Amino acid sequence: MKDPQKSPLAVTATGELISELPEGTTSGEEYRRSLPDVQNAPAAEIRGASVPILQTGISNFRLPLRILTEKNETLDIEVSVAGTVSVAAEAKGINMSRIMRTFYNFKDRIFTLELLEEILLRYKADLGSSRARIRLSFSYPMLQKSLRSGLEGYQYYKVAYEGIVDDLDRFRKRIHFDFVYSSACPSSAELAEHSRNTRNAYAIPHSQRSKARLSVEVRPGALLSIEDLQRHCGKALPTETQVMVRREDEQAFAELNGEQPKFVEDAVRLVYEQLQADDRIADFQIACAHLESLHSHDAVAVINKGVAGGFSGHLEDFSSLLC
């Protein structure tokens, strides 16, 4: 066992870390270049098939950032960042820490979708990659008014900004947005009315908390806000879950559900109608999930605009929609 007193990095009896380098050595660029770099070893060191990798990087590093609201006000939020780049077949890997270090160069900027292009081009330059991708996930608050009482409360929306740069430096910007609403089953509503009309039996249609997940690609040069997506969902699915509720609000919500029964197929088509009419949106995908109160399973649907090379319209894991 090495003597800790002779080690350039050791721990004292009190647990204090000793980090001094050997005499005459400085922790500068020259010393850094002298350190072994296994991750960036030559192609001969590649294990497994020598094939290109579409994405490699780091996920879920967190930090506080500032973003702009629709009214050009700054909002302080905590984001979870995933940043990846491509790796050529002849390269063993990348310097993972550069993903985070490069991003931190922008931490004091106000974040917009457009800023992601600058970050991605820096990723490509810093890591010598042909493609890069980044996604910022966060919770976005909006003050919402109750249906009748006039009370107000903050609704928090799950949002992600995503940027993609390809090998020709073409930039694509996307917003992912979750909207939670109530869905009353049209079949159950009709069956309940049948019970009342034919047998004078009191029956309650079933409804459930539901979620729509929008993934939209914004046209180059166009500006689309999170508030815009919330309004699109609000028009398509007026039965958004409520934050502040008094009895008159609960009554209004029950009436609204009675006026707006919907199957999951109705929900995706109603949102489609709103997004299709917005010229700022180049492509989109909508996934809806109704967490059934009648069945032991969930009802799900996915629809997309169908742009060539865009969203696939296929979503394998619906479980994340129900969290």
N, C-alpha and C positions, 0 to 999 in steps of 0.2 A: 504494500500500500504506500502511495506517495505521501511524502511529508507535506501537510497543508501549508507549512511555513515557507516552503520553497515553490509552491504553486502560484502562478500568476493570477489565479482565480480560486479563492478558497473562502471558508467560513470560519469566523473566530469562535471562541468558546461561548460568546454571548449571542451568536447567531448573526453577527454583522458580516455582510458580504465584502470580501476584499477583491477589488477589481483592478488594482494597479497592474500595468504591464511590466515586463522585465525592464531593467534599467537601460535607457538609450532607445526605447521603442515608444513610438507615439501612435495613438489610435487614429491615423489619418488614412488617406486613400492608398498610400503605398502599403501600409500594413494590411489594409482590407484586401488588396489584390493578392497578398501572400497567403491568405486563408484558403483552405480547400473549398471548392464549389462543386459538390457532387451533383446537384440538381441540373447544372448547365454543363455536364460532361459531354464529350464528343459523341457522335452517332454510334461509335463502336460500343459504347456503354449502354445503349438502349436495351431494355429487357422486354421480351414479347415481340409482337409484330411491329415492324418499322412502318407505321402508317400515320397519316396526319390525324390530329385530334381537333375536333370542332370547337370545343370550349374547355378551357382549364383556368382555374383562378381561385378566388376565395368568396365565401358566402357568409352573410350575416355578421359583418362587422358594423358596429353601431356608433353613431355620433350625432350630435345636435347640428342642425342646419337651419337656414332661413329660406323660406319659399315665398313667392308672391301670391296673394289672393287675387280674385277677379277685380277687386277695387284698387289694385296696385299697393296694397298694404303688406308689410312683411309679417310673416308668421313663423315663430320659433317652434320647430318640431324635432322629434327624434326619429332618425331613419335607420333602417336596416339595409345595407348595401351588398349586392352581389356583383362582382366584376370578373369578367372572363375574357380571354383572348384565345386565338387559335395557335396551334403548334404544328410546325411543318414535320413531315415524316422523318427528316434527317436530324431533327432536334430532340434531345432527350426530354427537356422540360423548360420551365420558365423560372424566373426569380419571383416567387409568389409575393414576397413582401413589397415588391414594386407596385403591385396592384393597389395596395393600401396607401403606400407612400405617395404615389402619383395623385390619388384621389384627395389626400390631405392637402395638397397644394391648392385646392379649390375650396377648402372648407369655410373660408371667410367670404365667399361670394354668395350672392343671392341666387338660389337654384331655380332654374326653369328647364323645360324640355330642351330648349335650344342650347343651353350650356352643356348638355350631355355630349353634343357633337364635339366640342372642344376637348372634353375629358377623354373621349374615345380615341380621337386622333393622337392625343398625348400617350394613351396606353399603347397604341400601335408603334409609336416612335420609341418609347421607353423600353418596350419588351420585344421589339423586332418582329411583330406578328402581322399577319395579313388582314385579320378580322378581329373585331372587339365588340363586346356587349356589356351593358350595365343596366342594373335595375335597382331603383330606390323605393323601398316599401315603407309606408308610414300611415298613421291615422290622422284624418283631416277633420277638424271640427267645423260645423255650421250651426248657427243659431236658428232653430225652427220654432214656429208658433203653433200652439195647439189648435184644434179644429174649431172650438167654439168659445172657450173660456178666455182666450187671449194670453194665456201663460206662454212663456218661452223657455226653451232648454236646448242644450247642445247635443246635436246628433253627431256621432263620430263615424266617419266613413273610411273603410279600408281602401287605400289607394296605392298604386305603384306607377312611377315613371320609368319607362324603359327606352333605351337608346341602342341602336345597332348600326355599326359601320362595317361595310364589306371590303373586299380586296381592292375595289376601285374608289374607296373613300366615299361611297354613297351612304348617306345618313337617313335612317328611318327612326321616327319617334312615335312612341305609343303610350297610351294611358290605360291602366287597368283600374276598374272601379266596381266596388260591391255595393249593392242597394238591397236593403232588407224590407220586406213588405208582407202583408197578410193576404192569403189567397183563400177565398171561400169557394168550395166545390160547387159548380153549377148543377151537377147531377144530384148531389145531396140536397141542394136548395129546392129543386123540383120535387124530389121525393118527400121532403118535409111539407111542402105545400099540399101535395097529394094527401098526406095523412090528415092535415087540417080540414081540407075540403071534403073528403070522402068519409072520414070517421071521426071528425072533430077531435083528433088526437094532437096534443102539443108535441112538436118535434123541432129540434134545432139542427140546422145544417152544420156540417163540420168545416172548420177552417184551420189554417196552420201558418206558422211563421215560415217565410220563404225567402229565397235570395236570388237576385240576378247579378251575374258577373259580366261586366262589359269589358272587352278588350278592343280598343280602337286605335287605328293608325291615322295620325294627323297628316294632312297634306303638307308638302314643303311650303314654308312661308305662311301657313295658316296658324291662327291662335285659337286654341280650344281650352277652356278652363274646366276645372273640376266641377264648378258650379253649373256649367253648361250640361255636363253629363247628369248631374243630380236633377236638373230641370227636365231633361229628356225622360228620365225614369219616372219622375213625378207625374208627367203628363200621361205616360203609358200605363203606369201602375199607381193610381192615386191612393192606394191603401198602404202607404208607407207606415211602418210601426212608429208609435208616438213616444215622445220623451216625457212631456208634462201632461198629466191627465186629471181632469175632474170628471164628475158624473156626466155633465153635459158633453164632454169630449168623448167619453166612452160610448155614450148614446150615438153621437155623430159617427164614430168609427164603426159601430154596428150597422148603421144605416148605409154608410159608404160601402161596406163589405156586401150588403144586400143589393146595392146598385151595381157592384163591380165583381160578380162572381167570375172566376177564371180557372181554366185548366192550365197546366204548365205549357201546353202548346199555344194557348192564347197568349200567355205572358211573353214568350220569346217573339211572337209575331207582332205584338203591340210595341215592344221595344224596337224591333227591326224597323217598323214604320217610322219611328222618330229619328233613328240614326240615318236611315236611307235618305231622309229629306235634308240632312245637314251637309252642305257642300264642302265643309271643312274636313270631313271624315273620308279618307281614301278607302279604308277597309275596316271591317269589324267582325267580331265574333261575340255572340251572346249565349251564355249558359245559365239556365234557370234550374233551381231545385226546390221542390215543395216537400217539406218534412211532414209527411202525412200524419194526420191525427186519427184516421180510420185504419189505414193499412200499417203493417209492420215494416214496410219498405218505403222508399221515397220515390217521388215522381220527378223525372229529370228530362231536360230537352236542351239541345244545342242547335244554333242556327248561325250562319255566317253569310257575309255578302257574296263571297265566291270569287274574289279577285285572284287571277292567276299568280301563283307564287306568294300568296298572302296567307291568311289564317286557314287552317285545314278543316275547321268545323268538327274536329274530333277531340274529345276530351275523355281521357281514360279514367281519371280519378275524380269522382264527384264528391268524395268525402270532405274535401277541403271547403266545398261550398256550404257545408252544413255546420261549420264550426262557429 
